Amino acid sequence: MLTVRLSPRLEARLNRLAKRTGRPKAFYAKKAIAEFLDEQEDYLIAVARLEDNLSPIPLAEVVKQLGLDR
């Protein structure tokens, strides 16, 4: 269980969205948290990769490895 205090303005926006769409506020809160966590995890992976000082891979090679050149 999680309790979050929202600013009055943010809460009003969330209330309007929930009312307009017929979805519960919790639906949007869960969605927002999940998206935020995905982005933060991706960011941390990117930072770790940069800190590894790996040699760059040319775009053409990435395209070829992913089979996007077909």
C-alpha positions, 0 to 999 in steps of 0.5 A: 500500500502506498499513500501519496500527497499531491498538490491541489493542482495535480490532484485536480488534474488527476480528478478531471482525467479520471472523471473524463475517462471513467477510469479510477485515479489509481489506474493513472497513478499505477501507470505513471509510476510504472512508466517512471520506473521504466525510464529510471531503470533505462537511465541507470543502465545507460549511465552504467554503460557509459561508465564502462567506457565501451568502444562505440559501435557504428550505426551501420553495424547496429542496423546489420546486427538487428537485421534492419538492413533488409 
